[in-house]
Amino acid sequence: MKLRIIYGTLGTGKSEYCFTETAKNCSRNQEQNTVIITPEQFSFTAEKRLMQSIYDITKSKAVLNAEVITFNRMAYRVLNEVLGTANNKTNLTKCGKVMLVYSILDKQKSKLKFLGKSSENIDLSINAINEFKQHGISTQNLEQEIEQTEEKYLKCKLEDMNLIYKSFEEQIQGKYIDETDLLSMLAENLDKTDMFENTTFYIDEFSGYTKQEYDIIKKLIQIGKEVNITICADSLYTGVNPESDIYYSNKITITKLFKLADELNIVPEQINLNKSYRFKTPELKYLKEKLYEKQSTKYEENVENIYLFLARNQYSEVENVAKNITKLVRDKNYKYKEISIITKNIENYANLVRAIFSKYGIPVFIDEKRELNQNIFIQYVLSILEIFTKNWSYESVFNYIKTGFLPLDETEIFKLENYCIKWGIKQNKWKKEFHSIAEENKKEEIER
């Protein structure tokens, strides 16, 4: 068992350290497996960086003994091997969860003191259930807390939440798997498979962990060859004043990892990265060091690399960005792919960016999660399968035609659709010659 904590402040190359070390391990030992675990939103970028690092060191464009994975994907893989066909429970979808909680709020409304079945309370209940599960809080824990709580209103709220939580667990027990339970199930079953035995793990890009994730890390340390965890912090120990320490919450995570190591009777190896690579300009370096200081000194040099714009609204904000991108590309020979826009609330800006950037002729990729079936090519493939599963129904055939992959223009599609609606073309009628006395003059065109 071995645990290494790799720490350093912003831009000191913690992720790069992991990818480079992985690439070197792959080149030295083809039998040594390496797994890099990242949050869901970083998995694609991490895969790209891993392949680039491997190519830089080995000049190989393929690798078999290293991969990027998320905790959820690891859970599905392990549970599929350990439980296999014995696991006949259905995954509870988000929509199913909403319906179930709505049903519980409706049935228990006479017993609830604070919560009703409004949409706000449905979201509140689901979020609370998720939080309880992620942090290992059971209905028994809630009941103990209710007994010890003397504050009247808090007690009522806890009783409501406990009633909903208990009803939810009773409804899904033995029938469904709640996605929030996946990580708990992973922690319980990790030692029942040799899938990750003697594997080197790198856990990167996390700022903190839930109780479920700590349980998984503990198991990984026990079954793996080595576990490496990156933490963004200037030291491993918490200071006396949390308010002035921007890394305080990350240091709490480190403290919990040390406690976990104590339980396993191991001493974590510490790797401190203190050379900054990310911040190339003096302004950014200054901001990194001074932004959160209570008594920061004034920046005396001319500011050339940071520009502030006070916008009247979001529209003028995005339009100003579009104008600046156009200037950079036109006047300074930048490429569009060299420019990034970073925002905390992507959902508030995505549609505005699409509309305004289109007006300025700026191509844009928006890094947001979308349903797979929104992809036009997926719709095309599914529509082909649907034609056969629904026996050439009118709807399935036109879902296929309207994907835009056929050599038909809109006018032709509309003519064919009107004809098929009028004469009831469906099922085996698609396979026969079209014939209609009333529209004999259109027959050749429609047949084509």
C-alpha positions in Angstrom: 0.0 0.0 0.0 1.3 3.4 -0.9 -0.2 6.9 -1.0 1.4 10.0 -2.5 0.0 13.5 -2.1 1.1 15.8 -5.0 0.4 19.4 -4.0 1.2 22.9 -5.3 -0.5 26.2 -6.0 -2.3 27.2 -9.2 -0.4 26.5 -12.4 2.5 24.5 -10.9 1.9 21.5 -13.2 0.2 18.9 -10.9 -1.9 17.4 -13.7 1.1 17.5 -16.1 3.2 15.7 -13.5 0.6 12.9 -13.5 0.4 12.6 -17.3 4.2 12.7 -17.8 4.8 10.1 -15.1 2.1 7.9 -16.6 3.6 8.1 -20.0 7.1 7.2 -18.7 5.6 4.2 -16.8 3.9 3.1 -20.0 7.1 3.2 -21.9 9.1 1.4 -19.3 6.7 -1.3 -18.3 4.0 -2.5 -20.7 2.4 -4.8 -18.0 1.9 -2.1 -15.4 -1.6 -0.7 -15.6 -2.3 3.0 -14.8 -5.7 4.6 -14.2 -6.3 8.3 -14.0 -9.5 9.3 -12.2 -11.0 12.7 -12.9 -14.4 14.4 -12.4 -16.8 13.9 -15.3 -16.3 17.3 -16.8 -12.6 16.9 -17.1 -12.5 13.3 -18.5 -12.3 14.3 -22.2 -9.6 16.9 -21.7 -7.7 14.4 -19.6 -7.9 11.7 -22.2 -6.5 14.1 -24.8 -3.6 15.2 -22.6 -2.8 11.6 -21.7 -2.5 10.6 -25.3 -0.4 13.7 -26.1 2.0 12.9 -23.2 2.3 9.3 -24.3 3.0 10.4 -27.9 5.6 13.0 -26.7 7.6 10.3 -24.8 7.0 7.1 -26.7 6.0 8.4 -30.2 3.1 5.9 -30.0 -0.4 6.9 -30.9 -2.0 4.1 -29.0 -1.8 2.8 -25.4 -3.3 -0.3 -23.8 -2.2 -0.1 -20.2 -3.3 3.4 -19.3 -6.7 5.0 -19.2 -8.8 7.9 -17.9 -11.9 7.0 -16.0 -14.5 8.6 -13.6 -15.8 7.2 -10.3 -19.2 6.6 -11.9 -17.7 4.7 -15.0 -15.6 2.7 -12.6 -18.7 1.8 -10.6 -20.6 0.5 -13.7 -17.6 -1.5 -14.8 -17.0 -3.2 -11.4 -20.7 -3.8 -10.7 -21.1 -5.4 -14.1 -18.3 -7.8 -13.4 -19.2 -8.6 -9.7 -22.9 -8.6 -9.9 -23.4 -9.3 -13.6 -26.8 -10.8 -14.5 -27.6 -11.3 -10.8 -28.1 -7.5 -10.7 -31.6 -7.3 -12.2 -32.4 -3.9 -10.8 -33.3 -1.0 -13.1 -31.4 2.2 -13.0 -33.6 5.0 -11.6 -33.5 7.9 -14.2 -33.7 11.6 -13.2 -37.2 11.8 -14.5 -38.2 8.6 -12.6 -36.7 10.1 -9.4 -38.8 13.3 -9.8 -42.0 11.3 -10.4 -41.2 9.1 -7.3 -40.6 12.1 -5.0 -43.7 13.9 -6.3 -45.7 10.7 -5.5 -44.2 10.6 -2.0 -45.0 14.3 -1.3 -48.5 13.7 -2.5 -49.2 10.6 -0.4 -47.5 12.0 2.7 -48.9 15.5 2.5 -51.1 15.1 5.6 -48.0 14.1 7.7 -45.7 16.8 6.3 -45.4 20.0 8.3 -43.3 22.2 6.1 -43.0 20.6 2.6 -45.8 20.3 0.0 -45.7 18.9 -3.5 -44.6 22.1 -5.3 -41.8 21.9 -7.9 -39.4 23.7 -5.5 -40.0 21.2 -2.8 -39.4 18.3 -5.3 -36.0 19.8 -6.2 -35.2 20.5 -2.5 -36.1 16.9 -1.5 -34.1 15.3 -4.3 -31.0 17.5 -3.5 -31.3 16.6 0.2 -31.6 12.9 -0.5 -28.5 13.1 -2.8 -26.5 15.0 -0.1 -27.5 12.5 2.6 -26.4 9.5 0.4 -23.1 11.2 -0.7 -22.1 11.9 2.9 -23.2 8.6 4.3 -26.2 9.9 6.3 -28.8 7.2 6.8 -32.4 7.5 8.1 -31.2 6.1 11.4 -28.7 9.0 11.7 -31.5 11.5 11.0 -33.7 9.9 13.6 -30.9 10.2 16.2 -30.5 13.9 15.2 -34.2 14.5 15.6 -34.2 13.1 19.1 -31.3 15.3 20.1 -32.6 18.5 18.5 -34.4 20.9 20.7 -35.0 23.7 18.2 -38.7 23.4 17.2 -38.5 24.5 13.5 -35.4 22.5 12.7 -36.9 19.4 14.3 -40.0 19.8 12.1 -37.9 20.1 9.0 -35.7 17.1 9.9 -38.9 15.1 10.5 -40.2 16.0 7.1 -36.9 15.1 5.4 -36.6 11.9 7.3 -40.2 10.9 6.2 -39.5 11.6 2.6 -36.0 9.9 2.7 -37.4 6.8 4.4 -40.3 6.5 1.9 -37.9 6.9 -1.0 -35.6 4.1 0.2 -38.6 1.8 0.8 -39.9 2.4 -2.7 -36.7 1.7 -4.5 -35.4 -1.2 -2.3 -35.0 -4.4 -4.4 -36.4 -2.7 -7.5 -34.2 0.2 -8.6 -30.7 1.5 -8.3 -30.4 5.2 -7.5 -27.4 6.7 -9.3 -26.4 8.3 -6.1 -25.9 4.8 -4.6 -23.5 3.7 -7.3 -20.4 4.9 -5.5 -21.4 3.2 -2.2 -21.9 0.0 -4.2 -18.5 0.5 -5.8 -16.8 0.9 -2.4 -18.5 -2.3 -1.2 -17.5 -4.4 -4.3 -14.0 -3.1 -5.2 -12.2 -5.8 -3.4 -14.3 -8.5 -5.0 -12.7 -8.0 -8.4 -9.1 -8.2 -9.5 -9.7 -5.7 -12.3 -7.6 -3.0 -10.6 -5.3 -5.2 -8.6 -1.7 -3.9 -8.6 -2.8 -0.8 -10.6 -1.2 2.7 -10.2 -3.9 5.3 -9.6 -3.8 9.1 -10.2 -6.7 11.0 -8.8 -6.7 14.5 -10.3 -8.7 17.8 -10.6 -10.8 17.2 -7.4 -11.1 20.0 -4.9 -12.7 17.7 -2.3 -14.4 14.4 -1.8 -17.7 13.0 -0.4 -17.7 10.2 2.2 -18.5 7.8 -0.7 -15.4 8.9 -2.5 -13.2 8.6 0.6 -14.4 5.0 1.1 -13.4 4.3 -2.6 -10.0 5.9 -2.1 -9.4 3.8 1.0 -10.2 0.6 -1.0 -8.0 1.7 -3.9 -5.1 2.2 -1.6 -5.6 -1.4 -0.2 -5.9 -3.1 -3.6 -3.7 -0.9 -5.8 0.1 -0.6 -6.2 0.1 3.1 -5.6 -2.5 5.9 -5.2 -1.5 9.5 -6.2 -3.8 12.4 -5.3 -3.3 16.0 -6.5 -4.4 18.9 -4.3 -4.2 22.6 -5.0 -2.6 24.1 -1.9 0.5 26.0 -0.8 1.1 23.6 2.1 -0.3 20.5 3.7 -1.4 22.1 7.0 -4.3 24.4 7.8 -3.5 27.9 9.0 -4.9 29.7 12.0 -7.2 32.0 9.9 -9.4 30.2 7.4 -10.8 33.6 6.1 -7.4 34.7 4.7 -6.4 31.3 3.4 -7.9 30.6 -0.1 -6.6 27.0 0.1 -8.2 26.3 3.5 -11.0 23.9 2.2 -8.4 22.0 0.2 -6.2 21.7 3.3 -9.2 20.2 5.1 -9.3 17.6 2.4 -5.6 16.9 3.0 -6.2 16.5 6.7 -8.9 13.9 6.0 -6.5 12.0 3.6 -3.9 11.9 6.4 -6.6 10.6 8.8 -7.5 7.9 6.2 -3.8 7.0 5.9 -3.5 6.6 9.7 -6.4 4.1 9.6 -4.4 2.1 7.1 -1.1 2.5 9.1 0.7 4.1 6.2 2.6 7.4 6.0 1.8 9.4 2.8 4.7 10.5 0.6 4.6 14.3 0.0 5.5 15.8 -3.4 5.6 19.6 -3.5 5.5 21.3 -6.9 6.4 25.0 -6.4 7.5 26.2 -9.9 4.7 28.2 -11.7 4.2 27.3 -15.4 0.7 28.6 -16.1 0.9 32.4 -15.5 3.2 33.8 -18.2 2.4 37.5 -17.8 3.5 39.7 -14.8 -0.1 40.9 -14.2 -1.5 37.4 -13.8 1.4 36.4 -11.6 0.7 39.4 -9.4 -3.0 38.6 -9.2 -2.3 35.0 -8.3 -0.1 36.1 -5.4 -2.0 39.2 -4.2 -5.7 38.8 -5.1 -6.8 37.4 -1.7 -4.4 39.3 0.5 -6.1 41.8 2.8 -3.4 44.4 2.4 -2.2 43.9 -1.1 0.2 46.5 -2.6 -0.5 48.5 -5.7 0.7 47.1 -9.1 3.2 49.8 -10.2 3.8 48.7 -13.8 1.6 49.5 -16.9 -1.2 47.0 -17.2 -1.1 45.5 -20.7 -2.5 42.0 -20.4 -5.7 42.5 -18.4 -8.7 44.4 -19.8 -12.0 45.2 -18.0 -15.2 46.0 -19.7 -18.3 47.3 -17.7 -21.3 45.9 -19.6 -24.9 47.2 -19.4 -26.3 43.7 -19.7 -25.3 40.2 -20.8 -26.0 40.9 -24.5 -23.5 43.9 -24.6 -21.0 41.8 -22.6 -21.0 38.9 -25.2 -21.0 41.4 -28.1 -17.9 43.1 -26.8 -16.2 39.7 -26.5 -17.2 38.9 -30.1 -15.7 42.3 -31.3 -12.5 41.6 -29.5 -12.2 38.1 -30.9 -12.7 39.5 -34.4 -9.9 42.1 -33.8 -7.5 39.4 -32.5 -8.1 37.2 -35.5 -8.1 40.0 -38.1 -5.3 42.2 -36.8 -3.0 40.0 -34.7 -3.2 36.7 -36.7 -4.7 34.7 -33.9 -6.6 31.5 -34.7 -10.1 30.9 -33.4 -8.9 27.7 -31.7 -6.3 29.7 -29.7 -9.0 31.7 -27.9 -11.1 30.5 -24.9 -14.0 32.1 -23.1 -14.3 31.1 -19.5 -17.5 31.6 -17.5 -19.0 30.1 -14.3 -22.6 30.0 -15.5 -22.4 28.6 -19.0 -26.1 27.9 -19.2 -26.8 31.7 -18.9 -24.5 32.6 -21.8 -24.7 29.6 -24.2 -27.6 30.8 -26.3 -26.4 34.4 -26.4 -23.0 33.3 -27.6 -24.5 31.1 -30.3 -26.6 33.9 -31.7 -24.1 36.8 -31.4 -21.1 34.7 -32.6 -23.1 33.5 -35.6 -23.7 37.2 -36.5 -20.0 37.9 -36.4 -19.1 34.7 -38.3 -17.1 33.3 -35.3 -17.1 29.4 -35.0 -17.6 28.3 -31.4 -17.6 25.1 -29.5 -19.6 25.3 -26.2 -18.5 22.7 -23.7 -21.8 21.7 -22.3 -23.4 18.4 -21.6 -26.1 17.4 -24.1 -28.3 14.3 -24.4 -26.8 11.8 -26.9 -30.0 11.6 -28.9 -29.8 15.4 -29.7 -26.9 14.6 -32.0 -28.2 14.5 -35.6 -26.2 11.5 -36.6 -27.5 9.5 -33.6 -31.0 10.6 -34.6 -30.3 9.3 -38.1 -29.1 5.9 -36.9 -32.0 5.5 -34.4 -34.6 6.5 -37.1 -33.3 3.7 -39.4 -33.7 1.2 -36.5 -37.1 2.6 -35.7 -38.4 1.9 -39.2 -37.9 -1.8 -38.7 -39.0 -1.9 -35.0 -42.2 0.0 -35.9 -42.8 -1.8 -39.1 -42.4 1.1 -41.5 -44.8 3.4 -39.7 -45.4 6.8 -41.3 -43.8 8.6 -38.3 -40.6 6.5 -38.3 -40.0 6.8 -42.1 -40.4 10.6 -42.0 -38.2 10.9 -38.9 -35.5 9.2 -41.1 -36.2 11.4 -44.1 -36.2 14.6 -42.2 -32.7 14.1 -40.6 -31.3 15.7 -43.8 -29.0 12.9 -44.9 -31.1 12.1 -48.0 -30.6 13.8 -51.4 -34.1 15.5 -51.1 -34.8 19.2 -50.7 -37.5 20.5 -48.4 -40.0 21.0 -51.2 -39.7 17.3 -52.2 -40.0 16.1 -48.6 -43.2 18.2 -48.1 -44.7 16.9 -51.4 -44.0 13.3 -50.4 -45.3 13.9 -46.9 -48.6 15.4 -48.1 -49.1 12.5 -50.5 -48.5 9.9 -47.8 -50.8 11.6 -45.3 -53.6 11.9 -47.9 -53.3 8.3 -49.2 -52.3 6.6 -45.9 -48.9 5.3 -47.0 -47.5 3.1 -44.2 -46.2 -0.3 -43.5 -46.2 -2.6 -46.5 -47.6 0.2 -48.8 -44.0 1.6 -48.8 -42.9 -1.5 -50.6 -45.5 -1.3 -53.3 -45.9 1.0 -56.3 -47.7 4.2 -55.5 -50.9 4.6 -57.4 -53.6 7.3 -57.2 -55.9 8.2 -60.1 -56.5 11.6 -58.6 -52.8 12.5 -58.7 -51.6 10.6 -61.7 -49.6 13.6 -62.9 -47.5 13.5 -59.7 -46.9 9.7 -59.8 -43.5 9.7 -61.4 -42.1 12.4 -59.1 -43.5 10.7 -55.9 -42.3 7.3 -57.0 -38.8 8.7 -57.5 
